[in-house]
Amino acid sequence: MVAMSHKEGAVAYRIKGLTKVYGEGPAAVHALRGVDLEIPAGELIVLLGPSGSGKSTLLNIIGGLVAKQPAVLFCDEPTGALDSVTGRAVLKVLKDVNERLGATVLIVTHAAATAAMADRVIHFADGAIREVIVNKTKLTPEEIEW
């Protein structure tokens, strides 16, 4: 796993074959199963999937890299317990940080509606990436249906 500098066309993170196993033997839980992923610098990205799919594990592992003046902002369920007005306000702030400061923003969520504002949506299931979708037409936080 490599963190790279922020510039046009740059990669913020490149992950190859990342695995994470909790426990041993028959009780072992495979939280990540050989994840390969490139995260482009300067994008707002949603890691989407149900509880236990590996999203937060990935975020926790790569979050331990980017400590002083990070070029990447990690957000684990930033709108999870919020009403729609407050949730949209938080998403607007994250979008502004992404656009105005050029920071890469990774949002972990199981709220599928949030994906509509992302540059890229990475779908997780069973500790693996199932699909990566690049949004051609993004919604603003105000347009997201809660």
Secondary structure in CASP SS format (residue, H / E / C, confidence):
PFRMAT SS
TARGET T0000
AUTHOR 0000-0000-0000
METHOD secondary structure of the structure
MODEL  1
M C 1.00
V E 1.00
A E 1.00
M C 1.00
S C 1.00
H C 1.00
K C 1.00
E C 1.00
G C 1.00
A C 1.00
V E 1.00
A E 1.00
Y E 1.00
R E 1.00
I E 1.00
K E 1.00
G E 1.00
L E 1.00
T E 1.00
K E 1.00
V E 1.00
Y E 1.00
G C 1.00
E C 1.00
G H 1.00
P H 1.00
A H 1.00
A C 1.00
V E 1.00
H E 1.00
A E 1.00
L E 1.00
R E 1.00
G E 1.00
V E 1.00
D E 1.00
L E 1.00
E E 1.00
I E 1.00
P E 1.00
A C 1.00
G C 1.00
E C 1.00
L E 1.00
I E 1.00
V E 1.00
L E 1.00
L E 1.00
G C 1.00
P C 1.00
S C 1.00
G C 1.00
S C 1.00
G C 1.00
K H 1.00
S H 1.00
T H 1.00
L H 1.00
L H 1.00
N H 1.00
I H 1.00
I H 1.00
G H 1.00
G C 1.00
L C 1.00
V C 1.00
A C 1.00
K C 1.00
Q C 1.00
P C 1.00
A C 1.00
V E 1.00
L E 1.00
F E 1.00
C E 1.00
D E 1.00
E C 1.00
P C 1.00
T C 1.00
G C 1.00
A C 1.00
L C 1.00
D C 1.00
S H 1.00
V H 1.00
T H 1.00
G H 1.00
R H 1.00
A H 1.00
V H 1.00
L H 1.00
K H 1.00
V H 1.00
L H 1.00
K H 1.00
D H 1.00
V H 1.00
N H 1.00
E H 1.00
R H 1.00
L H 1.00
G C 1.00
A C 1.00
T E 1.00
V E 1.00
L E 1.00
I E 1.00
V E 1.00
T E 1.00
H C 1.00
A C 1.00
A H 1.00
A H 1.00
T H 1.00
A H 1.00
A H 1.00
M H 1.00
A C 1.00
D C 1.00
R E 1.00
V E 1.00
I E 1.00
H E 1.00
F E 1.00
A E 1.00
D C 1.00
G C 1.00
A E 1.00
I E 1.00
R E 1.00
E E 1.00
V E 1.00
I E 1.00
V E 1.00
N C 1.00
K C 1.00
T C 1.00
K C 1.00
L C 1.00
T C 1.00
P H 1.00
E H 1.00
E H 1.00
I C 1.00
E C 1.00
W C 1.00
END
